[in-house]
Amino acid sequence: MTRAALVNVDFGKADFQASLEELGLLATSAGAEPVVTLSGRRASPDAKLFIGSGKAEELRAEIMAQGVDLVIFNHPLSPAQQRNLEQVLETRVIDRVSLILDIFAQRAKSAEGKLQVELAQLQYLSTRLVRAWTHLERQKGGIGLRGPGETQLETDRRLLGERVKYLRGRQHKLAKQQGTQRRARERSQTFSVSLVGYTNAGKSTLFNAMTKAQSYAADQLFATLDTTSRRVYLGDAGTIVLSDTVGFIRDLPHALIAAFRATLQETAHADLLLHVVDASNPARLEQSAQVNKVLREIGADKVPQLLVWNKIDAAPELNDVKVVERNEYGNISRVFVSAREGRGLDGLRGAIAEAVIARDMGEEPGKSDGDATPDPRDLPEVPSVGDDPQR
């Protein structure tokens, strides 16, 4: 495994520790072994080296001592900062955005997913072209293969721009195909439900439990990239289409959101969102807020939303809680489940069926995200628990 150094600077945000732990999970998911962790406090990033010259020298000493191959910053770096850090540290440096893009590139399986990841990578890397663009330098040194007076960097930029244009054209066709499929579902009045939530909240495990599907589920970040849909029969409420989608994360790269917009539009056009929350995670409220932030960015914030607190088997305080919680108006506000153990799934099916019937009667089938996130004072404290690879 690649030996990595993790760098996280505290700029006074409340989620500093949770963000650092998440960086470790991201690095491990990408196939790196974190051997060095460097933290520090600053009022603002250093313009040249982000962490300042003193911290950079401290980090360089640790890199030499531990045999570090890669430095990962938990912050977006400018091209100049990245270049300066690599010169000082004498090793490869990437930022959080590049790390997430790399994980997506590893996990993308379908042609659709690979297309979207490549587009996001090219849009990100287009600002970081320096000298030779190695995997596009077919024309390097070849007489007659480049334009008159065109430098290598200009050639690389032109080829990259052409590739981006081609990928956007394919993405546009993909969006049209999905729109056709969506309109067909709307004509048949099939109720559409999308699972959304923070990465590793257990969406795929819940999807498999609800549909008896065999979608890939693992205790790792971004285990699911490709949207999977299955029909689920709910008795008197009829048949719905349930879709499993990519998980969200704090500071999700904008290039990635833009590239995956065609996929995420399925979420924006759903009849109901099941917002899956990891009930055992102490940062669950912050994670829910991050999910709602991304939903607003993709225009899905007005879709009715039902909170599903998953992993209650890892939260002892929730063992005796009622499966379905209603507010003072009698509407369902939360459902408590354990997808791994199958607890609460009948209550969740009933809650979805209630939403379907409400839609058929012309009523609002759920709560919008503005009402879906409960007041923190109403939530029981749940202790942190260890990771479970089967969850």
N, C-alpha and C positions, 0 to 999 in steps of 0.2 A: 504494500500500500504506500501511497505517497505520504511522506512525513510532512505535516503542515503546522504552521504557526498561525494562531488565530489572534486578530487584533480587534478590540472593541473599545471605543472611546466614549466615556460618559460625558454627555453634554447637558446633564441635568434632567433627563427624562426619567419618569417613574418606572418604566419597564426595562431598565438597563440590564438587570440580572437575567430576566426572562429572555431578553434578546440575545444575550451571550450564550445561554444554554441552547437556544434555537440555532445559533450559528454552529455550535458543535454538532447538532443533529444534521444540519445541512451538509457540513463537511463530511461526516460519516456516510451520509446517503450518497454523496458524490464519489465515495471510494477513498477518502483521505483518512489518515490517522493523526488526529491532533496531538502534538507532543509539546507544544509551547502555547501558552495563553498570555497575551500582553494586554493590560488594561491601564487606563489613565483618565484623568479628568482635564477637560479643556473648556473654555468658554466658547470657542469656535475653532474650526479646522485651520491648521497651518496652510497657507496658500501654496507652499512649495512641496512639503513632505506630509501634509495632513496631520501627522502626530508630532511634528517638530523635530529638530535635529538631535536633541538629547535622547528622546525616546527611540528615534531611528537607530542611533548608535547602540542603545541598550538592546534593541531587537536584533541588530546585526550580530552582537556577541552571542545571543541565545541561538541564533541560526547556525553559527559556526560550531557552537558547543553541542548542539543536538542533531546536527546533520539534516537540517530542514530543507526540503525540496521546493516548498510552495508556501507563500504567505497569503492569507485570506483576510481581507478587511471586511468588517461587518457594516460597511458604509459605501456609498457610491464614490468612486474616485474620478477625478478629471483625468483626461489622457496625459496631461503634463505631470500631475502628481504620480500617476502610475509609473511613468517613464523615469521620473526622478528617484522614486523609491527603489526601482529595480537597479538603478545605477549605484545607489548607496548600499543596498542590501546584497547586491550581487546574486540575486535569485529571482525567480518569477513571482510576480505579484498580481493578484486578481482581487476584484471587489465582490460585494454581495450579489450584485446584478449578474455578473459573469458566472458566479457559482450557481445561481438558480437556473440560468440558461443552460449550463452544462448538465445539470441534473435532468432538466427537461429533454435535452438531446439524448441522454442515455435511456430515458424511459419511453420516449415516443415509439410506438410500434406501428400504427397505421400510417398509410400514405398521407392522410389528412393531418395527423399529428406531426409527422416529420416536416411537412410543408410549413406548418405554422411555426415550428421551432426554428427552422432554418431562416425564415423571414425575420423572426425576432432577433436572431443572432446577427444577421447581416445589418439590420437597422442599428443594432448596438455597436457593432464593430466598424461601421462606416465612419464614425467619428474618431477612430483610433488607428487609421491607416498610417503607418510609418514605413517608409522605404518599401521593400518588396512585400507583396501580398502573396505569401508563399504558395498557397494551393491554386493560385490563378496566374502564376508566372510562366505559363506555357510560352509566351511570346518573348520572354526575357532573352536578349541577345540574338534574337532571330531577325535578320534583315528582311524588311518588307512586311513584317507582321505587326508593325505599330504605325500610328499616324505620324505625319511629318512633324518633327519637333516635339513629339509627345514624350514626356518623361515616364519612367516606370510607375511612379505614384499616380500620375494622371491616367495612365492605362488601367491601372488597378481600380481606380475609382470609377472609370467608365464601365469596366466589366462588371463591377459590383452593382452599379446602378442598373445595368441591363438585367442582371439576375433578379434584383429586387422587383423590377417592373414585371418580369415574367411571373414571379411568384405571386405578386398581387393580382395578376390576371387570373391565375389558377384559383386563388382564394375567392375572387369575385364569382367565378363559376360555381365554386363550392357553396358560397352563400346563397346563390340562386337555387341550387339543387335542394338545399336545406329549407329554403323558403317554400318551394313547391311541396315538399313533404309535410311541412308544417300546415300549409293551407289545406292539404288533403285531410289531415287530422282534424282541423277545425271544421271542415265540411261534415265529417262523420261525427262531430261533437264529442270526440274522445277526450276525456279529462286528462290533462298532462301535469305530472308532478316531477319536480327536479330536486335532487338532493344537493344541497350546498353546505358549505362549512369550511372551517379552518383545516388545513392539511393535517392528516393523521387523526382526525376526530372520529374515524370509524365509519365513514360513509360507505365504502365498498363492502365492508362486513355487514352493514345494515342492508345494503342493496341485495347482497347474496341471500341474507336471511329472509328478506321479503319476497324475493323472486325465485329462489332455489337456483340461481345462476351460479356460475363458477368464475366470476370476475376476479382478477388478481387483487388480493388484499394482503397487506403486510404492515408491520410496525415500522414504517419509514415514511419520510416526507415525500409527497408527490408520487405515491405508488400508482395513482390513476391519472392519466393524461387524456385518454381517448374516451369520449362520451359513449356510454352503453345504455341502451333502452330495452325494457322488457314489459310485457303486458302482465297486469296483476288483476285477478278477479276478486271483487269485494262484495259478493252476494247481491243483495237488493240494490246496491249502488252501481252495479255493473262492472265494467272493465275499465281500468285506467292504464296509462303508459307511465312507467316510472323510469327516470333517467339518472344515472350516476355521472357526476361531472368532476372536473379537476378541482382540487382543493385550493383555497386561498391562503395567503400568508402576509404578514405585515411587510410594507414596502415592496409589494409585488411590482416588478419592473413594468414601466408603462409600455415599453416595446412588446412585452409579452402579452399584456392586456390587449393591445392593438392587434397583434398577430392572431390571438385566440378569439377575437371578437365574433367571428363566424360561429365558433363553437359555443361561446358564452351567450350568444343571442338566443339559443334554445332556452336558457334560463330566463331571459327577459320575456319570452313569450309563453312561459308556463302558466297554468291556472293556479298552481300552488307550489310554494317552496317549502321543503322540509329543511330547516336550518339546524343541522346536526352540530351539537356542542359536546366537547369532551368534558363530562361532568367531574372527572377526577383531576382536571388540570386547574391549579390555582389561578392561572391567568385566563380563565375561560371568558370572563367579561370583556377583557381587552381583545381577545381573539374574536368574540362575537362582533365587537365594534369594527374590527378590521374587515370582517366579512361584509358587514353592511356598507362599509366605505367602498369596497370594490363593486358591490351590487349597485350602488348609486352611479359609479363610473360607467357601468355597462347598461344603465337604464332599466335595471330590474328592481329598483327600490320600491316601486308601487305594486309589485306582485304580492298578493296575500301570502303571509308567511306563518309557519307553525314551528315553534321551537321544539326540538327533540333532544333532550339531554341523554346522551349515550354513555356507556361505561359506568352505569350505576353500581355494577358489581365491584368496582374499584373505589367506590365512595361509600364507606360504611354509614355515614349519616343519612344516606338516601335509601337505605335498604327497606325502610318501613313507609316510604312515601307513597301516596296514591299514584297510580300509573298516569291518570289523566287529571290535570289541574285546570280548573276553570276560574275565570275572573268574576267580578261582582255582577256582570251582565249575563253570566251563564255561558260565555264563549270559552272555548278551549284555549288556554294560554301556553301550557307546556305539557309534553308527554315525556315520561321517564322510562327509558328502556336499557336493556343490555343486549346488544346485537349478538355478542359472543355466546351468551347463555340462552338467548331467545326470550328473555323476560320482557313483558310489556308490549310485545309485538301485536297481540290481539287488540290492545287498547289503541295502538297507533293505527292499525287498519280501520278501527271504528272511527277514529278522529278524521282520517282521510275520507271515509265514506260519508261522514257528516258534512264535510266540505263539498263533496260531490252533490249531495242532496240539496245543500244550500244554494249551490250554483244553479241547479236545475229549477229551483224555486225563485231564482232571480235575486237571491240574497248574497251578501258578501261571504265568500267561502273561507275566510280566515282573517288574520290580523296582518296589517302592514308592518314593515320593519320598525316604524316609529313607535309602535305599541308593543312589538314582539319582545324587545329586550327588557326584562324586568328590572325593577329598582334593585340595586345592589343590596339595599338594607333588607330586602325580602328573601335573599338567597342564603341558604345554610352554608356555613364554612365547611369546606371539604379538604382534608389533608392531602398533600402530595403523595403519590404512590409511584412505585417503580414501573418501568416499561414491561409490558407483557407481549412477546412476539406473536401470541395467538389472538390478540385482541384486534 
